[in-house]
Amino acid sequence: MKQARQGKRDSDEQRRKVEADLQALQHSSAQEAKRCAEFEKQAHGLMAKLSDTEARLSRREKEIERINERLRKVLAEGRKQGSSVLDVPRGKQAVVEAQEAKLLREEMNALASQVVAMVARLEGPASPINELLAKAGNDLPRVHDENGELIVSLADRIRALQAAASEAGKTAESR
């Protein structure tokens, strides 16, 4: 009888331990399920962000291709007319061509900086682009063109785009 009572006490103690372990495991399982749901939510958000970024990159690539096509047409037209790049146009045509060339250069510079900034954003903080921008620093001398206008470097353009993106991200997070 004494052994039976002792056996019952032992089995009751084991049952309590097993129940406590079961509750701990259930709690741990619930916590892991919550974390899993949070990670899935983050993954979906990152996938959406990646999809948007890829779409923007695709649009930029199409825009670059359009500009390249325009440049090819201009060069081909110049060849058809028999004019050389070294020929200096005169009069109104010279002014128009200079303005078109300036706009085209500005557009190409803007697109190049946008593409590089986007690549740096996609590659993350460890991007070699960020390292190069940090090495270049702001200690470079300012350069002016023949008209005395400031020439904005590619690095400055990229930094401006990154700052704007960072500011936009902070504004979105505060909402």
C-alpha positions as CSV (number, residue, x, y, z in Angstrom):
1,M,0.0,0.0,0.0
2,K,2.9,2.3,1.0
3,Q,4.6,1.6,-2.4
4,A,1.3,2.3,-4.3
5,R,0.9,5.6,-2.5
6,Q,4.6,6.5,-3.2
7,G,4.1,5.5,-6.9
8,K,1.0,7.6,-7.1
9,R,2.8,10.7,-5.6
10,D,5.7,10.1,-8.1
11,S,3.3,9.8,-11.0
12,D,1.4,12.9,-9.9
13,E,4.7,14.8,-9.6
14,Q,5.8,13.6,-13.1
15,R,2.4,14.6,-14.5
16,R,2.8,18.2,-13.0
17,K,6.2,18.5,-14.5
18,V,5.0,17.3,-17.9
19,E,2.1,19.7,-17.7
20,A,4.4,22.6,-16.8
21,D,6.7,21.6,-19.7
22,L,3.7,21.4,-22.0
23,Q,2.6,24.9,-21.0
24,A,6.1,26.3,-21.5
25,L,6.3,24.7,-24.9
26,Q,2.8,26.0,-25.9
27,H,3.8,29.5,-24.8
28,S,7.1,29.2,-26.7
29,S,5.2,27.9,-29.8
30,A,2.8,30.9,-29.6
31,Q,5.7,33.3,-29.4
32,E,7.4,31.7,-32.4
33,A,4.2,31.9,-34.3
34,K,3.9,35.6,-33.6
35,R,7.6,36.2,-34.7
36,C,7.0,34.1,-37.8
37,A,3.9,36.2,-38.7
38,E,6.0,39.4,-38.1
39,F,8.8,38.1,-40.3
40,E,6.3,37.2,-43.1
41,K,4.8,40.7,-42.9
42,Q,8.3,42.2,-43.2
43,A,9.1,39.8,-46.1
44,H,6.0,40.9,-47.9
45,G,6.8,44.5,-47.4
46,L,10.3,44.0,-48.6
47,M,9.1,42.1,-51.6
48,A,6.7,45.0,-52.5
49,K,9.5,47.5,-52.1
50,L,11.8,45.4,-54.3
51,S,9.1,45.1,-56.9
52,D,8.6,48.9,-56.9
53,T,12.3,49.5,-57.1
54,E,12.6,47.0,-60.0
55,A,9.8,48.7,-61.8
56,R,11.4,52.1,-61.3
57,L,14.8,50.7,-62.5
58,S,13.1,49.2,-65.6
59,R,11.5,52.6,-66.3
60,R,14.9,54.3,-65.9
61,E,16.5,51.8,-68.2
62,K,13.8,52.4,-70.9
63,E,14.4,56.2,-70.4
64,I,18.1,55.7,-70.9
65,E,17.5,53.6,-74.0
66,R,15.2,56.3,-75.3
67,I,17.9,59.0,-74.8
68,N,20.5,56.7,-76.4
69,E,18.2,56.3,-79.4
70,R,17.7,60.0,-79.6
71,L,21.5,60.5,-79.4
72,R,22.0,57.9,-82.2
73,K,19.4,59.7,-84.4
74,V,21.1,63.1,-83.8
75,L,24.5,61.6,-84.7
76,A,23.1,59.9,-87.7
77,E,21.4,63.1,-88.9
78,G,24.7,64.9,-88.4
79,R,26.4,62.4,-90.6
80,K,23.8,62.6,-93.3
81,Q,24.1,66.4,-93.4
82,G,27.8,65.9,-93.8
83,S,28.6,68.0,-90.7
84,S,31.4,67.0,-88.4
85,V,31.4,67.2,-84.7
86,L,34.3,69.6,-85.1
87,D,32.2,71.9,-87.4
88,V,31.0,74.9,-85.6
89,P,27.5,75.8,-86.4
90,R,26.7,79.5,-86.7
91,G,23.7,81.8,-85.9
92,K,20.4,80.6,-84.6
93,Q,21.2,77.0,-85.4
94,A,24.2,77.1,-83.1
95,V,22.2,78.5,-80.2
96,V,19.5,75.9,-80.7
97,E,22.0,73.0,-81.0
98,A,23.9,74.3,-77.9
99,Q,20.7,74.4,-75.9
100,E,19.7,70.9,-77.0
101,A,23.1,69.5,-76.2
102,K,23.0,71.1,-72.8
103,L,19.6,69.7,-72.1
104,L,20.6,66.3,-73.3
105,R,23.8,66.4,-71.2
106,E,21.8,67.5,-68.1
107,E,19.2,64.7,-68.7
108,M,21.9,62.1,-69.1
109,N,23.7,63.3,-65.9
110,A,20.4,63.2,-64.0
111,L,19.6,59.7,-65.2
112,A,23.1,58.4,-64.5
113,S,22.9,59.7,-60.9
114,Q,19.5,58.2,-60.4
115,V,20.6,54.8,-61.7
116,V,23.7,54.9,-59.5
117,A,21.7,56.0,-56.4
118,M,19.1,53.3,-57.0
119,V,21.8,50.6,-57.3
120,A,23.4,51.9,-54.1
121,R,20.0,51.7,-52.4
122,L,19.4,48.1,-53.7
123,E,22.9,47.0,-52.6
124,G,22.4,48.4,-49.1
125,P,24.8,50.1,-46.7
126,A,27.7,47.8,-47.7
127,S,27.5,49.1,-51.3
128,P,30.9,50.0,-52.8
129,I,29.2,53.1,-54.2
130,N,28.7,54.4,-50.7
131,E,32.3,53.8,-49.9
132,L,33.4,55.7,-53.0
133,L,31.1,58.6,-52.2
134,A,32.5,58.7,-48.7
135,K,36.1,58.7,-50.0
136,A,35.3,61.4,-52.5
137,G,33.9,63.5,-49.7
138,N,32.9,67.2,-50.1
139,D,36.5,68.4,-50.3
140,L,36.6,68.4,-54.1
141,P,37.1,71.8,-55.7
142,R,34.0,73.3,-57.4
143,V,34.3,73.3,-61.2
144,H,32.7,75.9,-63.5
145,D,32.0,75.7,-67.2
146,E,33.0,78.2,-69.8
147,N,30.0,80.4,-69.0
148,G,30.9,80.5,-65.3
149,E,28.1,78.1,-64.3
150,L,28.8,75.6,-61.5
151,I,29.1,72.0,-62.8
152,V,27.5,69.6,-60.3
153,S,29.5,66.4,-60.0
154,L,27.9,63.0,-60.3
155,A,28.8,62.3,-56.6
156,D,27.0,65.5,-55.5
157,R,24.0,64.5,-57.6
158,I,23.9,61.0,-56.0
159,R,24.3,62.4,-52.5
160,A,21.4,64.8,-53.1
161,L,19.2,61.9,-54.4
162,Q,20.2,59.8,-51.4
163,A,19.4,62.7,-49.0
164,A,16.0,63.2,-50.7
165,A,15.2,59.5,-50.4
166,S,16.3,59.4,-46.8
167,E,14.1,62.5,-46.1
168,A,11.2,60.9,-47.9
169,G,11.7,57.7,-45.9
170,K,11.7,59.6,-42.6
171,T,8.5,61.5,-43.6
172,A,6.8,58.2,-44.5
173,E,7.9,56.6,-41.2
174,S,6.5,59.5,-39.2
175,R,3.1,59.0,-40.7
